[in-house]
């Protein structure tokens, strides 16, 4: 998929994948974020899995190497172009990535407050599977 990473693309897919009025929330993919916890509809996450992977592929190489990269390193894409200045758009992208299993935390989430700036470090993995939906 040859698309340029934009906040609008990320936000649009995020809004499609979250639970909507009338959806059964008995089973879902629940992801904690920095400022927002969300529930995703498993069928819609599956439908958008390739598109979400394509978005993550636009992030800088640092997200694939070593220990990954910090949240703030995602303001620019792999071509050095600033794709957003809105941290919410980056959080949406990371939550979508965590939901499809292509993105992983490099430190346990609860450790974030003691890290530099209190921000998590993420790594993109090429071997990934959709996070198992949970029943609540």
C-alpha atoms as a printed R data frame, in Angstrom:
    type eleno elety resid chain resno       x       y      z
1   ATOM     1    CA   UNK     A     1   0.000   0.000  0.000
2   ATOM     2    CA   UNK     A     2   1.582   3.289 -1.089
3   ATOM     3    CA   UNK     A     3   0.037   5.937  1.121
4   ATOM     4    CA   UNK     A     4   1.644   8.788  2.960
5   ATOM     5    CA   UNK     A     5   1.209   8.588  6.723
6   ATOM     6    CA   UNK     A     6  -1.163  11.317  7.925
7   ATOM     7    CA   UNK     A     7  -3.026  12.076 11.151
8   ATOM     8    CA   UNK     A     8  -6.272  11.942  9.156
9   ATOM     9    CA   UNK     A     9  -5.569   8.410  7.889
10  ATOM    10    CA   UNK     A    10  -4.669   7.168 11.378
11  ATOM    11    CA   UNK     A    11  -7.655   8.871 13.027
12  ATOM    12    CA   UNK     A    12 -10.050   7.573 10.380
13  ATOM    13    CA   UNK     A    13  -8.980   3.947 10.856
14  ATOM    14    CA   UNK     A    14  -8.964   4.358 14.650
15  ATOM    15    CA   UNK     A    15 -12.539   5.687 14.610
16  ATOM    16    CA   UNK     A    16 -13.637   2.803 12.376
17  ATOM    17    CA   UNK     A    17 -12.120   0.193 14.700
18  ATOM    18    CA   UNK     A    18 -13.278   1.391 18.125
19  ATOM    19    CA   UNK     A    19 -16.560   0.184 19.568
20  ATOM    20    CA   UNK     A    20 -19.578   2.037 18.259
21  ATOM    21    CA   UNK     A    21 -23.033   2.515 19.689
22  ATOM    22    CA   UNK     A    22 -24.906  -0.766 19.331
23  ATOM    23    CA   UNK     A    23 -21.798  -2.975 19.242
24  ATOM    24    CA   UNK     A    24 -21.621  -5.755 21.787
25  ATOM    25    CA   UNK     A    25 -18.686  -4.986 24.051
26  ATOM    26    CA   UNK     A    26 -18.708  -8.411 25.684
27  ATOM    27    CA   UNK     A    27 -15.623  -9.383 23.680
28  ATOM    28    CA   UNK     A    28 -13.046  -6.930 22.417
29  ATOM    29    CA   UNK     A    29  -9.424  -5.939 22.149
30  ATOM    30    CA   UNK     A    30  -8.707  -3.585 25.023
31  ATOM    31    CA   UNK     A    31  -5.573  -1.444 24.897
32  ATOM    32    CA   UNK     A    32  -4.259   0.962 27.526
33  ATOM    33    CA   UNK     A    33  -2.597   4.068 26.210
34  ATOM    34    CA   UNK     A    34  -0.751   7.028 27.634
35  ATOM    35    CA   UNK     A    35  -3.855   9.165 28.082
36  ATOM    36    CA   UNK     A    36  -6.636   6.962 26.704
37  ATOM    37    CA   UNK     A    37  -7.804   3.382 27.195
38  ATOM    38    CA   UNK     A    38  -9.803   1.977 24.282
39  ATOM    39    CA   UNK     A    39 -11.764  -1.052 23.199
40  ATOM    40    CA   UNK     A    40 -11.553  -2.193 19.596
41  ATOM    41    CA   UNK     A    41 -14.062  -4.328 17.754
42  ATOM    42    CA   UNK     A    42 -12.147  -7.514 16.811
43  ATOM    43    CA   UNK     A    43 -13.747  -7.900 13.362
44  ATOM    44    CA   UNK     A    44 -12.947  -4.327 12.355
45  ATOM    45    CA   UNK     A    45  -9.360  -4.589 13.641
46  ATOM    46    CA   UNK     A    46  -8.976  -7.737 11.503
47  ATOM    47    CA   UNK     A    47 -10.395  -5.890  8.489
48  ATOM    48    CA   UNK     A    48  -7.920  -3.014  8.881
49  ATOM    49    CA   UNK     A    49  -4.887  -5.115  9.921
50  ATOM    50    CA   UNK     A    50  -3.044  -4.599  6.615
51  ATOM    51    CA   UNK     A    51  -3.718  -0.889  6.591
52  ATOM    52    CA   UNK     A    52  -2.512  -0.521 10.194
53  ATOM    53    CA   UNK     A    53   0.655  -2.486  9.350
54  ATOM    54    CA   UNK     A    54   1.238  -0.160  6.378
55  ATOM    55    CA   UNK     A    55   0.954   2.873  8.678
56  ATOM    56    CA   UNK     A    56   3.505   1.426 11.103
57  ATOM    57    CA   UNK     A    57   5.841   0.664  8.209
58  ATOM    58    CA   UNK     A    58   6.019   4.429  7.614
59  ATOM    59    CA   UNK     A    59   7.640   5.063 11.026
60  ATOM    60    CA   UNK     A    60  11.421   5.644 11.293
61  ATOM    61    CA   UNK     A    61  13.771   2.650 11.273
62  ATOM    62    CA   UNK     A    62  14.541   3.218 14.969
63  ATOM    63    CA   UNK     A    63  11.230   1.537 15.746
64  ATOM    64    CA   UNK     A    64  12.547  -1.698 14.178
65  ATOM    65    CA   UNK     A    65  16.076  -1.680 15.590
66  ATOM    66    CA   UNK     A    66  17.620  -2.522 18.957
67  ATOM    67    CA   UNK     A    67  15.347  -1.545 21.807
68  ATOM    68    CA   UNK     A    68  12.924   0.331 19.593
69  ATOM    69    CA   UNK     A    69  12.145   4.025 19.910
70  ATOM    70    CA   UNK     A    70  10.364   6.425 22.226
71  ATOM    71    CA   UNK     A    71   6.827   7.660 21.684
72  ATOM    72    CA   UNK     A    72   8.120  11.130 20.762
73  ATOM    73    CA   UNK     A    73  10.251   9.697 17.960
74  ATOM    74    CA   UNK     A    74   7.090   9.018 15.954
75  ATOM    75    CA   UNK     A    75   6.370  12.640 14.992
76  ATOM    76    CA   UNK     A    76   8.308  12.089 11.802
77  ATOM    77    CA   UNK     A    77   8.015   9.311  9.242
78  ATOM    78    CA   UNK     A    78  10.799   7.137  7.821
79  ATOM    79    CA   UNK     A    79  11.516   9.841  5.214
80  ATOM    80    CA   UNK     A    80  12.107  12.525  7.838
81  ATOM    81    CA   UNK     A    81   8.770  14.234  7.122
82  ATOM    82    CA   UNK     A    82   6.670  15.436 10.056
83  ATOM    83    CA   UNK     A    83   3.347  13.639  9.627
84  ATOM    84    CA   UNK     A    84   1.737  15.023 12.772
85  ATOM    85    CA   UNK     A    85   2.284  17.392 15.657
86  ATOM    86    CA   UNK     A    86  -0.663  15.897 17.525
87  ATOM    87    CA   UNK     A    87   0.274  13.367 20.195
88  ATOM    88    CA   UNK     A    88  -3.260  11.935 20.081
89  ATOM    89    CA   UNK     A    89  -2.708  10.790 16.486
90  ATOM    90    CA   UNK     A    90   0.489   9.017 17.543
91  ATOM    91    CA   UNK     A    91  -1.298   7.406 20.487
92  ATOM    92    CA   UNK     A    92  -4.054   6.196 18.132
93  ATOM    93    CA   UNK     A    93  -1.417   4.679 15.822
94  ATOM    94    CA   UNK     A    94   0.358   2.932 18.695
95  ATOM    95    CA   UNK     A    95  -2.891   1.551 20.103
96  ATOM    96    CA   UNK     A    96  -3.863   0.201 16.677
97  ATOM    97    CA   UNK     A    97  -0.385  -1.314 16.324
98  ATOM    98    CA   UNK     A    98  -0.606  -2.945 19.745
99  ATOM    99    CA   UNK     A    99  -4.052  -4.326 18.857
100 ATOM   100    CA   UNK     A   100  -2.770  -6.113 15.763
101 ATOM   101    CA   UNK     A   101   0.342  -7.286 17.612
102 ATOM   102    CA   UNK     A   102   2.787  -5.605 15.201
103 ATOM   103    CA   UNK     A   103   3.896  -3.163 17.888
104 ATOM   104    CA   UNK     A   104   5.146  -4.187 21.326
105 ATOM   105    CA   UNK     A   105   6.066  -2.294 24.485
106 ATOM   106    CA   UNK     A   106   9.773  -2.541 25.190
107 ATOM   107    CA   UNK     A   107   9.199  -1.877 28.897
108 ATOM   108    CA   UNK     A   108   6.225  -2.910 30.996
109 ATOM   109    CA   UNK     A   109   3.612  -0.166 30.732
110 ATOM   110    CA   UNK     A   110   3.660   0.577 34.481
111 ATOM   111    CA   UNK     A   111   7.368   1.434 34.265
112 ATOM   112    CA   UNK     A   112   6.707   4.421 31.964
113 ATOM   113    CA   UNK     A   113   6.513   7.038 34.739
114 ATOM   114    CA   UNK     A   114  10.145   6.370 35.709
115 ATOM   115    CA   UNK     A   115  11.469   6.450 32.125
116 ATOM   116    CA   UNK     A   116  12.862   9.670 30.597
117 ATOM   117    CA   UNK     A   117   9.882  11.943 30.097
118 ATOM   118    CA   UNK     A   118   7.596   9.196 31.398
119 ATOM   119    CA   UNK     A   119   7.048   7.956 27.854
120 ATOM   120    CA   UNK     A   120   7.028   4.353 26.653
121 ATOM   121    CA   UNK     A   121   9.408   2.770 24.170
122 ATOM   122    CA   UNK     A   122   7.918   0.701 21.330
123 ATOM   123    CA   UNK     A   123   9.284  -1.749 18.805
124 ATOM   124    CA   UNK     A   124   7.780  -2.880 15.508
125 ATOM   125    CA   UNK     A   125   7.934  -6.612 14.959
126 ATOM   126    CA   UNK     A   126   7.643  -8.344 11.614
127 ATOM   127    CA   UNK     A   127   6.275 -11.530 13.190
128 ATOM   128    CA   UNK     A   128   2.874 -10.529 14.474
129 ATOM   129    CA   UNK     A   129  -0.584 -11.845 15.225
130 ATOM   130    CA   UNK     A   130  -3.765 -10.095 16.201
131 ATOM   131    CA   UNK     A   131  -4.125  -9.686 19.962
132 ATOM   132    CA   UNK     A   132  -6.651 -12.221 21.276
133 ATOM   133    CA   UNK     A   133  -9.991 -10.585 22.019
134 ATOM   134    CA   UNK     A   134 -10.969 -10.714 25.683
135 ATOM   135    CA   UNK     A   135 -14.358 -11.260 27.230
136 ATOM   136    CA   UNK     A   136 -15.388  -8.853 29.941
